[in-house]
Amino acid sequence: MNALTTDQTRISVCVALLLSSVSTLTQPASADVGSFVLPEDFLVDIEAIREAFGGPQVPVALPAPEPEPEQKPEPQPKKPEVAQKPKAAPVITPPTVTIQASPNPVTAGDSVTIRWQSTNADTCYASGAWQGNKPASGTQRTKPLVDDATYHLSCSNKVGGTMSRVNVSVRSPAGVSLTLNANRKAVRQGRKVELSWQSENADRCVASGSWKGNRPQEGKFDTKPLDDTSTFKLTCSNSHNTATAIVSVAVRKPILKWREPTSSQDGSPVDIAGYWIYWGTESLAYDDSAYIPGEQTEWWASLPPGDYYFAMTTVDTAGLESDLSPEVLITVE
């Protein structure tokens, strides 16, 4: 064998070292001075080394290092599972029902208002004095009542039903009482009278006849001067009853009217002291008489109805009486 030159000897040593190092890449590093660890991306081109020193070109690739084992997280202890409580089913309770009537009691002929309220109800039905399906709550006006009435309301759902009722008392309507009076039953023509009245349980009063218009439930009223016999009527009422009162006032008209004479038949002046009035039911047969003072020119008398014959005389201040006047026939009503 030929002796190696110094350069060839160095190349051989380097290649041997490199090949030895490649075989130990996966081995852990040790304290051996002749061993070392190549980085992961290290690649030795032997042919390039050989070419640099004149040897054949044979590339040598070093194997990639094995990946480090994956670091798995340490398992965490499991929390104890808590048992889930099952959801409770909804609780359905029987319905509630309330019912009222207003006003209560009520006067016969009036109506009432029914009010009701229910909870947890699917259906409601009325019976008794009213009938039919009803909503869960509401109001309803009744027809006019003449007798006591009971209103039932039944409401139900899937688990049961409830019934409520209200009794309505019907009372008789209050009667109306009324009094009407005049301070005089008869007056002379042209005089006034005072009317007075009083009512109970009345809402309004209306005057008619010889007076007109609305009047209070009680009071007094002065009439106008009366020329004829007059009838005064007053009607007082409430929503159910009516009362009427009537009072008549007789108006006495003068039976006789005359003018005062100013002279006697011969034309001489006369001083009148008074008059005598004579009357009877037959002509020229006078059964009654009355003296009238001289200042009056009318004669008022209360005579039974009928036909009467009248005649008059004058009396002067000396006491002398004149002859009878012509006779007149008057019908007294």
C-alpha positions in Angstrom: 0.0 0.0 0.0 1.2 3.4 -0.9 1.8 5.8 1.8 -0.9 8.5 2.3 -0.1 12.0 1.9 -0.7 14.4 4.7 -3.8 15.9 3.0 -5.3 12.6 2.2 -4.8 11.5 5.8 -6.6 14.6 7.1 -9.6 14.0 4.7 -9.9 10.4 5.9 -9.9 11.4 9.5 -12.6 14.1 8.9 -14.8 11.7 6.9 -14.5 9.1 9.6 -15.4 11.5 12.3 -18.4 12.8 10.4 -19.7 9.3 9.6 -19.2 8.4 13.2 -21.1 11.5 14.3 -24.1 10.7 12.0 -24.5 7.3 13.5 -24.9 8.8 17.0 -27.3 11.7 16.2 -30.2 10.0 17.9 -28.2 9.1 20.9 -28.1 11.3 24.0 -25.0 13.4 24.5 -22.3 11.9 26.8 -19.2 13.1 28.5 -17.1 11.5 25.7 -14.9 14.3 24.3 -15.0 12.7 20.8 -18.8 12.8 20.5 -21.0 15.8 19.7 -24.6 16.5 18.6 -25.4 18.1 15.3 -28.3 20.6 14.9 -31.5 19.3 13.3 -31.0 21.2 10.0 -27.3 20.0 9.6 -26.5 18.3 6.3 -23.0 17.1 5.4 -22.2 17.1 1.8 -19.4 14.5 1.7 -18.9 14.8 -2.0 -18.3 18.5 -1.7 -15.6 17.7 0.9 -14.1 15.1 -1.3 -14.2 17.3 -4.3 -12.4 19.9 -2.4 -9.8 17.4 -1.7 -9.9 15.6 -5.1 -12.0 12.5 -4.1 -15.2 11.0 -5.8 -18.5 12.9 -5.5 -20.9 10.9 -3.4 -23.4 13.0 -1.4 -24.3 11.8 2.0 -27.5 13.1 3.8 -27.9 12.9 7.5 -31.3 11.6 8.8 -33.6 14.1 10.5 -33.7 13.8 14.2 -36.8 12.2 15.8 -39.4 14.7 17.1 -39.6 15.2 20.8 -42.5 13.4 22.4 -45.7 15.6 22.6 -46.3 17.0 26.0 -49.8 15.9 27.1 -51.6 18.0 29.8 -52.0 16.4 33.0 -55.5 15.1 33.5 -57.7 17.3 35.8 -59.8 15.6 38.5 -63.5 15.3 37.4 -66.0 17.3 39.4 -68.7 15.2 41.0 -71.9 15.4 38.9 -74.9 17.0 40.5 -78.2 15.3 39.9 -80.7 17.5 38.1 -84.1 17.8 39.8 -87.0 17.1 37.4 -89.1 20.2 36.7 -92.4 20.2 38.6 -95.6 20.1 36.6 -97.7 23.3 36.9 -100.4 23.1 39.6 -103.9 23.8 38.4 -106.4 25.0 41.1 -110.1 25.2 41.0 -111.5 28.6 39.8 -112.7 31.4 42.1 -115.9 33.4 41.5 -117.2 36.6 43.0 -120.5 38.3 42.1 -122.2 41.5 43.3 -125.4 43.5 42.5 -125.8 47.2 42.8 -128.0 48.8 44.1 -129.3 46.2 46.4 -132.1 46.3 47.6 -133.9 47.9 44.7 -137.3 49.5 44.3 -139.8 47.6 42.2 -139.6 48.6 38.6 -135.9 49.5 38.7 -132.9 47.6 37.3 -129.6 46.6 39.0 -126.1 46.1 37.6 -124.5 42.7 38.1 -120.7 42.6 38.4 -118.6 39.4 38.5 -114.9 38.3 38.5 -113.3 34.8 38.2 -109.8 33.4 38.2 -108.4 30.1 36.7 -111.7 29.7 34.8 -112.1 28.1 31.4 -115.9 28.6 31.1 -118.6 30.4 33.1 -122.3 29.9 32.9 -125.2 32.0 34.3 -128.4 30.6 35.7 -131.3 31.6 37.9 -132.6 35.1 37.1 -130.2 35.2 34.1 -129.0 32.6 31.6 -126.2 31.8 29.2 -122.5 31.7 28.9 -120.6 34.6 30.4 -117.0 35.8 30.1 -114.5 35.4 33.0 -115.4 38.9 34.2 -117.8 41.7 33.3 -120.9 43.7 34.1 -124.5 43.4 32.9 -127.6 45.5 33.5 -130.8 43.6 34.4 -134.3 44.1 33.2 -136.7 46.0 35.5 -137.4 43.9 38.6 -140.8 43.4 40.2 -139.9 40.5 42.6 -136.8 39.3 44.5 -134.3 37.7 42.2 -131.2 35.4 42.6 -128.3 35.4 40.1 -126.1 32.3 39.9 -122.7 32.1 38.2 -120.8 28.8 37.8 -117.2 28.7 36.5 -115.0 25.6 35.9 -111.7 24.4 34.6 -110.0 20.9 34.2 -109.8 20.2 37.9 -113.2 21.4 39.1 -115.8 24.2 39.3 -117.1 26.9 41.7 -120.5 28.5 41.9 -121.4 31.9 43.5 -124.7 33.8 43.7 -126.2 37.1 44.7 -129.7 37.7 46.0 -131.4 41.0 45.0 -134.2 42.2 47.3 -137.1 44.1 45.6 -139.1 46.5 47.8 -142.4 48.1 47.1 -142.1 51.7 45.8 -142.6 54.4 48.3 -146.1 56.0 48.1 -146.4 59.8 47.5 -148.5 61.8 50.0 -149.7 65.3 49.2 -151.8 68.0 50.9 -153.0 71.3 49.4 -154.9 74.0 51.1 -156.2 77.5 50.5 -156.4 80.1 53.4 -159.9 81.0 52.2 -162.6 78.8 50.6 -164.5 81.7 49.3 -163.5 85.3 48.5 -165.1 88.3 46.9 -164.3 88.9 43.3 -160.9 90.5 42.8 -159.4 89.1 46.0 -156.4 86.8 46.3 -155.9 83.6 48.2 -152.8 81.9 49.7 -152.1 78.3 48.7 -149.9 76.0 50.8 -148.9 72.4 50.2 -146.6 69.6 51.4 -145.6 66.3 49.9 -143.6 63.3 50.9 -141.5 60.8 48.8 -142.0 63.1 45.7 -139.4 63.9 43.2 -141.3 66.7 41.4 -144.5 68.6 41.6 -146.5 70.3 38.8 -149.3 72.8 39.1 -152.3 72.9 36.8 -155.8 74.3 36.6 -156.0 77.9 37.8 -152.2 78.0 38.3 -149.3 76.6 36.2 -145.7 75.4 36.3 -143.3 73.3 38.4 -143.5 73.7 42.2 -141.2 72.6 45.0 -142.1 69.6 47.1 -143.6 72.0 49.7 -144.2 75.7 49.9 -146.7 78.6 49.7 -148.1 80.6 46.8 -150.2 83.8 46.5 -152.6 83.7 43.6 -153.5 86.6 41.3 -156.8 88.4 42.0 -159.6 86.0 41.3 -162.5 87.0 39.0 -164.3 83.6 39.1 -164.4 80.5 41.1 -161.1 78.8 40.7 -159.7 75.3 41.0 -156.1 74.7 41.8 -154.6 71.3 41.1 -151.1 70.0 42.2 -149.6 66.7 41.1 -146.5 65.3 42.8 -144.8 62.0 41.8 -141.7 59.8 41.9 -140.6 57.2 39.5 -143.3 54.8 40.6 -146.2 56.7 42.3 -148.2 59.8 41.8 -150.5 61.9 44.1 -152.9 64.7 43.1 -154.5 67.3 45.3 -157.2 69.8 44.3 -158.6 72.8 46.1 -161.4 75.1 44.9 -161.9 78.7 45.9 -165.4 80.2 45.4 -165.5 83.8 44.1 -168.5 85.6 45.3 -169.6 88.2 42.8 -171.7 91.1 43.9 -175.4 90.2 43.5 -176.3 93.8 42.9 -174.3 96.8 41.7 -175.6 100.4 41.4 -174.5 104.0 41.1 -175.0 106.4 43.9 -177.7 109.0 43.1 -176.6 112.7 43.2 -180.1 114.3 43.1 -183.7 113.6 43.9 -186.4 113.3 41.3 -187.1 117.1 41.5 -183.5 117.8 40.9 -182.7 118.9 44.4 -179.4 117.6 45.9 -179.6 114.5 48.1 -177.4 113.3 50.9 -177.5 109.5 50.9 -177.0 107.7 54.3 -177.7 104.2 53.0 -179.8 101.7 51.1 -182.4 99.0 51.7 -182.4 95.9 49.5 -185.5 93.7 49.2 -185.7 90.3 47.6 -187.8 87.2 47.2 -188.4 84.3 44.9 -191.7 85.8 43.6 -192.2 89.1 41.9 -193.1 92.0 44.3 -193.2 89.5 47.1 -190.1 90.3 49.1 -189.5 88.1 52.1 -186.0 89.3 53.0 -184.2 92.7 53.2 -180.8 94.1 54.2 -179.5 97.6 55.0 -176.3 98.7 53.2 -174.3 101.7 54.4 -174.2 104.7 52.0 -170.5 104.4 51.0 -171.1 101.0 49.2 -172.3 100.5 45.7 -172.2 96.7 45.7 -174.1 94.1 47.6 -172.5 90.7 48.4 -174.7 88.0 49.7 -174.5 84.2 50.1 -177.8 83.0 48.7 -178.7 79.5 47.7 -178.7 79.0 44.0 -181.9 80.1 42.3 -183.8 83.0 40.7 -184.5 86.0 42.9 -186.4 89.3 42.4 -184.7 92.4 43.8 -185.7 96.0 44.5 -184.0 99.0 46.4 -184.7 102.2 48.2 -182.5 105.1 49.4 -182.3 106.6 52.8 -181.1 110.2 53.3 -179.4 111.6 56.3 -182.8 112.7 57.7 -183.9 109.1 57.7 -186.4 109.5 54.8 -186.7 106.4 52.6 -187.5 106.7 48.9 -189.9 104.6 46.8 -188.9 101.2 45.5 -186.7 101.1 42.5 -187.7 99.1 39.5 -187.6 95.3 40.1 -184.8 93.1 38.6 -184.5 89.3 38.3 -181.1 87.8 39.1 -180.1 84.2 38.9 -177.7 83.1 41.7 -175.4 80.2 40.8 
